Amino acid sequence: MPTKPAEQRVDEWLSKQLCGLMDFEERSLGNSQDIKIIFLRSLTNSDTVNRFIVLPSYEMDLEAYEKYLSTFPGCEETQDKQQIMEFVLKGYIYIRIEDSSYLFDAMKIEYSGITSSITEAIVQGPNDALTENIEINMNLIRRRYQSKDLKVDAMTIGNVSKTTIAIMYDDTRVDGEVLKEIKSRLSQVSVDILQSAGELEKYISEHKYRIFPTTIVTERPDRVVFNLSEGKIAILMNTVGYAIIAPSVFNDFFTAMDDKIQLPLVGWFMKMIRYIGLFITVTLPAFYVAFTSYNPEILKVQITLLIAGSRAAVPYPSFVEVVFMLLMMEFLIEASLRLPKAIGPTATTVGGLILGQAATQAGLVSNIMIIIVSAVAISNFVIPLNMMAFTVRVLKYFLIFFAATFGLIGIVVSTVGVVMYLSGMRSFGKPYLKMFALDGSKGKGEKQNG
Amino acid sequence: MRKCLNLMLVILLFMLSLLLAGCQFKDVDRRAFVLGLAVDSVEKKEGQGEGGGGGSKKHLVQVSLKLAIPEGDPTKRSQEAIIVSQISNSIPEAVRLLKSKVDKELDFSHCKTLLFGEGYAKTDIREMSDWIARRRDIQLIGHVAVARPTAKEVLGVRMISERVPAYALILSLGKEGTESPFIVSIYSYNFRRHLSEIGADPILPLVEKEEEDVLVINKAMLFDKQRVRAELTANEARLYNLLKTQGLRTSFNVELDDNIYTYNMETTRAKFKLLKSEEGKMIVQYKVGGRAVLEDNSKSVTTTGPILEQVSKAASKQWEKEIKQFLVKIHGTGLDPLGWGLRYRAISWNNETEEEEWRKLYPNLEFSVKADVRIQYSGMIR
């Protein structure tokens, strides 16, 4: 049998490289045993291998078999050792027939089907969430955005993880500057492992230490589509069930997908509620500190006396009380997030009972404080996007600090400071505190802004 | 890395230092909130007025404070209050002495009731009003009143209806609760302003202790720039309010053909003009009026259009008579609580001489009142 020595080396080299792996398979097929296949069991679909590769090899001669293989989409002939290695690690099957070698696509992809979205629940409207498979995600998006202008650029990030990312944008609406900026930043990312959207978000953002998110991380395909139509850019990632949307401004984080379902006046009301919730959750604990320690004259007599009375048994200054209760609340939130579903209710019961009742009866915190903490906790969750909700959770301690040191003036000045900081921020060159990230002049985009 | 660690340490130390709040950091539960302040003058006796630092013992004052004891349980019906008082020869000194009678820091920021005892108001109120205006934590939106028999006694009255100490006084003096037409409501900033203003004199409501837990506020006191000069009766206080405010809610009686008609004012209006008469005298011309609804009549006469006309006319005539009497009485005291002088200064151009001119014009002021009361039928299903 005439075989080239160079080629001999390819499959020998391959099996030498991979032989230590538990799921490594090397087989000889055909009546004359001169077809050789090499693949990784865990990455390939055994059904495909058996039906389309193993069985036909006994039913036809070599020439027919070679022709038969090359008709499959996703099957290619190559001699490049490096490429062969890469593809085998991806789940391709290396097939050697005489002197030619083929790569056959038999990838087995496991993912958790299309589920309904969990982190961004809405009342009415589509419930699909993005999955871990980029192909399916693109399917979900393309089905909702049937336009030839929807362009997809692919990239690979991660020296080890080799995560495929897709940059999606509407060619006619996208801002060229922003697109260039994003692409250049993506190309500069150099990491080993990329496993979540948040990570990538961190790598492509401007500043290392910042508190407000400048890109939306979403799991809703309809939000992606809506933002694409506004001229924004979506970054999809393989193995990650989330998409990144850029540029994103402050207002975008307070837009729920419900807003478009609701009647206009109702929608505005809901949006107003969210901003009020933001204000309350950020300032209420700080106001409590300021009112109890510095400026009790602002409140009505009754409330002042009520606070004074309920604080009478509390030994520590007001801000210690506030920080203590807020930390307890954070622990409760964090714990109920991480706890297994089966014992989840325990956290809420124990936390609710102990924090709500016992703490006041023991005189550790005042009654009013409990009300404030619950108001803060509830209004925090009014913010529809998690990234912003977490930011706000941190932000309120900043205000408490200034309220505890300077009273009401501290709150005013630190609020002004936060607004100034926000005004100075840019999301991929777009002013962060602007109402809408991209100008409405691009047609449809304006009308859809809630 | 080293730098980062140092930064962390600094931040940690900084945070920990917050726990050492110290004694200057006064939380709300370490303050005693003064809800009412009363000042009386005291007969001079030997051995009183300690801590006064000798000096001129021209007069002694007794300062009483009503302090709220905060109650944590809002379901409890009432809140306790304590009254502490101190005699000294000046108000700030008395307050300073009072500080050693309470366990918490005195906080005047919720002190919205400021009472002068009648005796004090009749001698000299300038010190008190000066102190109120100067003191940083007394808000100038407090209510000022004269108290009878003494301010301390009035402050000590605990109305059954009040849930926060001294709140009944705030509600009624500020007309936040009751809308009695007899209460002349004056903010302390206005009082202070009228004390120094040329062309307007202060007026204060009079709070009387009637029974152990009943207060009556329906009279008023007229001040010059220093002390009480005259007292207004309940009816006069109401007329004052009628002339001073728009939309006073009150009712009046009018007698017509032996039948007493009572009508309730829906709207009232009052304005005045200063006119020069031919003899060079100044005429204060009031135009008052309003829309009213008939409330009852003593003989249950069927009300018809013509009768309502007659009643309206009679009511207007009565108003003209009563208001003119009232104005003449005020003029007789030589005071100016309604601010005629202020108006004169506002409309005259001769800035240098206007004060002098007004002083000459005032004794010969004449008054004319035009009243226009429209009484309507409220409608009734028979």
Interface residues (C-beta under 8 A of the other chain):
Chain A: F291 T292 S293 P296 E297 V301 Q302 T304 L305 L306 I307 A308 G309 S310 R311 A312 A313 V314 P317 S318 F319 V320 S366 N367 F401 A404
Chain B: L18 L19 A21 F25 K26 D27 V28 D29 R31 F33 L35 A68 P70 E71 G72 D73 P74 Q79 D107 S109 H110 K112 D137 Q139 R163 V164 Y167 I170
